[in-house]
Amino acid sequence: MPATGVATSVTTLWSWQPDDGVQTPGWFFYAPSLENSSELSKYISVKGYLDFDANGKTLDTTTGFWINRVPPVSMHEIR
């Protein structure tokens, strides 16, 4: 898992690995819902994405990343 305590509103987390001459370029991918259903590794493999865990990838101040999340529900929507 790329981060401990990922917010429940996060649907996917992405980070681009550029061609640095060491690691294959591509998209790192994480989805809490797939991890919770034990399908994350399979999905990453089938889609050709890179696995945060398998590659020791962490997010830090030098890492660009994208987060898709469920928008918060307002009280107006609940009524």
N, C-alpha and C positions, 0 to 999 in steps of 0.2 A: 504494500500500500504506500503511495507516495507521501501521505501525510497522516499523522495521527489526529483523530478528531475531525475528520472532514465533515463540514456542515451537512445536515440532512437535505438542504435545498440544492446541493450540488448534484447534477445529473452526469456530467462528464468533465474530465480534466485532460487537457492536451498540452504538449510541449514539443517544439520542433527541435530535432537533432540535426544540425548542419553537417555537411561533409567536412570533417576536420582531419581527415587522413587516418584517423584511428577507428572511429565508429561509423557504421553504416548510417547514412542520413535517413531520416524518416520521422514519423509522428509517434511520440510516446502517448499512450492512451490509458485512462483509468475511468471506470464507472462503478460507483459504489453498489448500484443495483446488480451488476453482473458479478461483483465480488461476493455479495451476499447470497447469490444463487449458485456460487461455485462455477460460474461460466466465464469468468474474466479471462483466464489464460487461454481457453479455447477460442474465444472471440478474437483476442489479440492475434493469435496464430493464424486463424482463418483470414482475417482482414489484412495481415501483413504489417501490423503496427508493432511498435517497440514496447516492451514491458518495463515499467518503472522499477519494479522489484528485481527482475532478472538482470537488469543492467546497472543496478545500484544508483539509479537516477534520483536525485533529490531536487527540490526547488529551493533556490537561494536568490540572493540579490542580483546574480548575473544571469539568471534563467528567465527567458520569456515564456509565458504560459497563458492559456485561455481556459476560462471556466464557463461552462453552460450550467445554468441553474434554473430551478423552478421559481418563477416570480413569487414574492410574498403575497399572501391573501390578505386583502384589507377587510376590516370589519364591515364595510359597506357590502362587499360581495357575499358575506355570510348571511346577512339578513334576508 
